[in-house]
Amino acid sequence: MINVLIVDDSLTTREYIKYIIDQDPDLRLAGAAKNGREAIELVASARPDVVIMDIQMPGMDGYKATQAIMETHPVPIIVHSSLVAPEQTENIFKAMQAGAVAVAQKPPGLGSPEAKPLVEKLIRTIKLMAEVKVVRRIPRKQKKRSVSALNKNRPSAESSDIEIIAIGASTGGPPVLQQIFRDLPPDFPVPILVVQHIAAGFLAGMVEWLSRETRLVLKVPKTGETPVPGHIYFAPEEGNMSLADNGKILISQSARQGQLKRPVSHLFSSVAGYCGPRAIGILLTGMGNDGAAGLKEMKLRGAETLVQDRETATVFGMPEEAIKLDAAKYVLAPDEIADFLKAAAARLSRQAL
């Protein structure tokens, strides 16, 4: 049984979501709050498995409530609002920055033709997010630098001829990508290939949002493009991105229905085969184990391999699986990952002189 807490200032909405929950035998109402402060108190006392959080509420809004909950009693939070349609990029990723693991658009009334698919999507999201093992977010003022046992010395990329950087991320990934990319110089000398697990319809908005925070060029590539320095390439929705034998980008169809999708490992494996030691592989926050096996391939080929640390990851699943496979050379916070990449870029620049 999945215990769900509803947070919304509208009585009508609370009753509507309660009705939706009551119709599913796997879900149970753990409580209902009409503002952010009530939500914080109920999370502490009712211990729900999932929270459905509105954004616009009097007093403490959904962003602040989400951040406070993730710092005190972390639980998967689904931001549920009319303000998170795919075209409303700023609201979506602001919610993720606060610590939400998913966003869902409020379904219209049951008489609307759009109601059924949105209700079904909300239920699927609740059940999926209930499986997410979130970690406590440390308030910035309390953060202390911690070095993983894997990091015996301050890490630095050993190779001075890096050709490709490959990054994989899932739940909680966009804000971490933002933090890493905004610190990179505009003349960054290495192409970056990224696979971010994201719901259909949200990729273009994410790329546009990230473009505001970096001086690099972001794009979704087509087959046959040659990766160039200063560019960040994102795998398309429902597709795989890899490096072909000639070093060009190859876009292919993702796994068929019923087959496991491993787009991050697919990318990492191709980079391992093409670049060998001349690459950096980075695995960020996310649920599941996609990327772990591919990162291990990169490490065995001599590449530098990094994973995000537990303290800063929204979900430590993917990085933890990579650590279990001995696929990671370093376990780092996002700002340390950015420093690692800038150090590698500086060596490349010196070598070019």
C-alpha positions in Angstrom: 0.0 0.0 0.0 1.3 3.4 -1.0 0.5 6.2 1.5 -0.1 9.6 -0.3 -0.2 13.0 1.2 -2.0 15.7 -0.7 -0.9 19.4 -0.4 -3.2 21.9 -2.1 -4.9 25.1 -1.0 -8.0 24.2 -3.0 -10.6 22.1 -1.2 -12.0 21.1 -4.6 -8.6 19.8 -5.8 -7.9 18.0 -2.5 -11.3 16.2 -2.8 -10.7 15.4 -6.5 -7.2 13.9 -5.8 -8.6 12.0 -2.8 -11.3 10.5 -5.1 -8.6 9.5 -7.6 -6.5 7.8 -4.8 -9.6 6.0 -3.4 -10.3 4.4 -6.8 -6.9 2.6 -6.8 -6.5 -0.4 -4.4 -2.7 0.2 -4.2 -3.1 3.8 -2.9 -4.2 5.2 0.4 -4.7 8.7 1.6 -2.2 9.6 4.4 -3.5 13.1 4.9 -4.3 16.4 3.3 -2.7 19.8 3.9 -3.8 23.2 2.5 -0.4 25.0 2.6 3.3 24.4 2.8 3.6 24.7 6.6 0.9 22.1 7.2 2.6 19.9 4.7 5.9 20.0 6.7 4.1 19.0 9.9 2.1 16.2 8.3 5.1 14.7 6.6 6.8 14.5 9.9 3.8 12.9 11.7 2.1 10.8 8.9 5.3 9.6 7.2 3.8 9.3 3.7 5.4 7.4 0.9 4.7 10.1 -1.7 3.7 13.8 -1.5 1.6 15.5 -4.2 2.5 19.1 -3.9 0.8 22.2 -5.4 2.9 25.3 -6.2 0.7 28.3 -5.6 -0.4 28.4 -2.0 -0.8 31.1 0.7 2.0 31.6 3.2 4.6 29.0 2.2 4.4 28.0 -1.5 5.2 24.5 -2.9 8.8 25.4 -3.8 9.7 26.4 -0.2 7.8 23.5 1.3 9.5 21.0 -1.0 12.9 22.3 -0.1 12.1 22.2 3.6 10.8 18.7 3.5 13.8 17.4 1.5 16.1 18.9 4.2 14.3 17.5 7.2 12.1 14.4 6.3 13.0 13.5 2.7 10.2 11.8 0.7 9.5 11.6 -3.0 7.6 14.8 -3.9 5.5 15.1 -7.1 4.8 18.8 -7.9 1.2 18.7 -9.2 0.1 22.0 -10.7 -1.5 23.7 -13.7 1.8 25.5 -13.9 3.9 22.5 -15.0 2.7 21.9 -18.6 5.6 21.1 -20.9 5.8 24.7 -22.2 6.2 26.1 -18.7 9.9 25.4 -18.4 10.8 27.8 -15.6 8.3 26.3 -13.1 9.2 22.7 -13.9 12.9 23.1 -13.3 12.4 25.4 -10.3 10.5 22.6 -8.7 13.3 20.1 -9.5 15.8 22.6 -8.0 13.8 22.5 -4.8 14.0 18.7 -4.7 10.9 17.4 -6.4 11.4 14.1 -8.2 8.7 14.5 -10.7 6.1 17.0 -12.0 2.5 16.3 -13.1 0.0 18.5 -14.7 -3.3 18.8 -12.8 -6.0 16.8 -14.7 -9.2 18.6 -15.6 -12.6 17.5 -14.3 -13.8 14.0 -15.1 -16.1 15.2 -17.9 -13.1 16.5 -19.9 -11.6 14.3 -22.7 -8.2 15.1 -21.3 -9.0 13.9 -17.8 -8.6 10.1 -18.2 -5.0 10.2 -19.7 -3.8 12.8 -17.1 -5.3 10.8 -14.2 -3.7 7.6 -15.4 -0.4 9.4 -15.8 -0.7 10.8 -12.3 -1.3 7.3 -10.8 1.6 5.8 -12.7 3.8 8.6 -11.5 2.8 8.1 -7.9 3.5 4.4 -8.1 6.8 4.8 -9.8 8.0 7.6 -7.5 7.0 5.6 -4.4 9.9 3.3 -5.3 12.5 6.1 -5.4 14.8 6.2 -2.4 15.5 9.9 -1.9 18.3 11.2 0.2 18.3 14.2 2.6 19.3 17.4 1.1 21.8 19.3 3.2 21.1 23.0 3.5 23.8 25.0 1.7 24.9 26.8 4.9 25.5 23.4 6.6 27.3 21.7 3.7 30.8 20.6 4.5 33.3 19.2 2.0 33.6 15.5 2.3 36.0 13.3 0.3 34.9 9.8 -0.6 37.0 6.9 0.3 37.6 6.4 -3.4 39.3 9.8 -3.6 42.6 9.1 -2.0 44.0 12.4 -3.4 42.4 15.4 -4.9 41.2 14.1 -8.2 42.5 15.5 -11.5 42.1 14.1 -15.0 45.3 12.2 -15.8 45.0 12.3 -19.6 45.8 15.6 -21.5 44.2 14.4 -24.8 40.5 14.0 -23.8 38.3 13.9 -26.9 34.8 13.3 -25.4 33.0 13.8 -22.2 29.9 11.6 -21.7 27.3 12.3 -19.0 24.3 10.3 -17.8 21.6 11.4 -15.4 18.0 10.6 -14.4 15.8 11.7 -11.5 17.1 15.1 -10.2 19.5 15.5 -13.0 18.6 18.8 -14.7 19.6 21.1 -11.7 22.9 19.2 -11.4 23.6 19.6 -15.1 22.9 23.3 -14.7 25.3 23.6 -11.8 28.1 21.9 -13.8 27.6 23.6 -17.1 27.3 27.2 -15.8 30.9 26.9 -14.5 32.4 25.9 -17.8 34.2 28.5 -20.0 32.8 29.4 -23.4 35.9 28.1 -25.1 35.6 24.7 -23.4 37.8 22.5 -25.7 35.9 19.2 -25.5 32.4 18.1 -26.8 30.0 16.9 -24.2 27.4 14.2 -24.9 24.5 13.9 -22.4 21.7 11.4 -21.8 19.1 12.7 -19.4 16.1 10.5 -18.7 13.2 12.8 -19.1 9.4 12.6 -19.7 8.2 13.0 -23.3 7.6 16.6 -24.2 10.0 18.1 -21.8 13.4 17.8 -23.5 13.2 21.0 -25.6 12.2 23.0 -22.6 15.0 21.6 -20.5 17.6 22.4 -23.2 16.3 25.9 -23.5 16.3 26.3 -19.7 19.9 25.1 -19.4 21.0 27.4 -22.2 20.3 30.4 -20.0 22.9 29.2 -17.5 25.8 28.3 -19.7 28.0 30.0 -22.4 28.3 26.7 -24.3 26.0 25.8 -27.3 23.3 23.2 -26.4 21.5 21.2 -29.0 19.7 17.9 -29.8 21.8 16.4 -32.7 21.0 14.4 -35.8 22.8 11.3 -37.1 26.0 12.2 -38.8 27.0 15.3 -36.9 30.6 15.5 -35.7 30.9 16.6 -32.1 32.7 19.9 -31.8 34.3 21.7 -28.8 32.1 24.1 -27.0 29.0 22.2 -27.7 26.8 20.0 -25.5 24.7 17.4 -27.3 21.5 15.8 -25.7 20.1 12.5 -26.7 16.6 12.8 -28.2 13.5 11.7 -26.4 12.9 8.0 -26.8 16.1 7.5 -28.7 19.7 6.4 -28.2 22.7 8.5 -28.9 26.2 7.0 -29.5 29.5 7.5 -31.2 29.9 5.6 -34.4 33.2 4.1 -35.5 34.0 7.2 -37.5 33.5 9.4 -34.4 30.2 10.9 -35.6 27.0 11.0 -33.6 24.6 8.2 -34.3 20.9 8.4 -33.3 19.1 5.1 -33.1 15.8 3.8 -32.0 15.6 3.0 -28.3 14.7 -0.4 -27.0 11.3 -1.8 -28.0 8.4 -2.1 -25.6 9.1 -4.8 -23.0 12.9 -4.5 -23.4 15.1 -2.8 -20.8 16.1 0.7 -21.9 19.7 1.6 -21.1 20.4 4.8 -23.0 23.2 5.9 -20.7 25.1 2.7 -20.9 24.5 2.6 -24.6 26.3 6.0 -24.9 29.1 5.1 -22.4 29.8 1.8 -24.2 30.1 3.5 -27.6 32.5 6.1 -26.1 34.6 3.4 -24.5 34.9 1.7 -27.8 35.8 4.8 -29.8 37.8 6.9 -27.4 39.2 4.4 -24.9 41.3 6.3 -22.4 40.7 9.6 -24.2 37.3 10.2 -22.5 35.6 11.2 -19.2 32.5 9.4 -18.1 30.2 11.0 -15.5 27.1 9.4 -13.9 24.8 11.6 -11.9 21.7 11.3 -9.7 19.0 8.9 -10.8 17.0 5.8 -9.9 17.8 2.4 -11.3 21.1 1.2 -12.7 21.4 2.6 -16.2 24.9 3.7 -16.9 26.7 1.6 -14.3 27.7 -1.2 -16.7 28.7 1.3 -19.4 30.8 3.3 -17.0 32.6 0.2 -16.0 33.4 -0.4 -19.7 34.9 3.1 -19.9 37.0 2.5 -16.8 38.3 -0.8 -18.1 39.3 1.1 -21.3 41.3 3.6 -19.3 38.8 6.5 -19.2 38.4 8.8 -16.2 35.1 7.8 -14.5 33.2 10.0 -12.0 29.9 9.6 -10.1 27.9 12.1 -8.0 28.2 11.7 -4.3 25.4 10.6 -2.0 25.1 13.9 -0.1 24.2 16.0 -3.2 22.2 13.4 -5.2 18.5 13.5 -5.1 18.5 9.7 -5.8 21.7 7.8 -5.2 20.6 4.8 -7.2 22.6 5.1 -10.4 25.8 6.3 -8.8 25.6 3.6 -6.1 25.2 0.9 -8.7 28.3 2.1 -10.5 30.3 2.1 -7.2 29.2 -1.5 -6.5 30.5 -2.5 -9.9 33.8 -0.7 -9.2 33.1 1.5 -12.2 33.9 4.8 -10.5 37.4 6.3 -10.0 36.0 9.3 -8.1 32.9 10.2 -6.1 32.4 13.9 -6.3 29.9 16.7 -5.6 28.7 18.7 -8.7 31.0 21.7 -8.0 34.0 19.2 -7.8 32.9 17.7 -11.1 32.9 21.1 -12.7 36.4 21.8 -11.2 37.6 18.4 -12.6 36.4 19.3 -16.1 37.9 22.8 -16.0 41.2 21.3 -14.9 41.1 18.9 -17.8 40.3 21.8 -20.2 43.1 23.8 -18.8 45.6 21.0 -19.5 44.3 20.7 -23.1 44.6 24.4 -23.6 48.2 24.4 -22.4 49.0 21.4 -24.6 47.6 23.3 -27.7 50.0 26.2 -27.1 
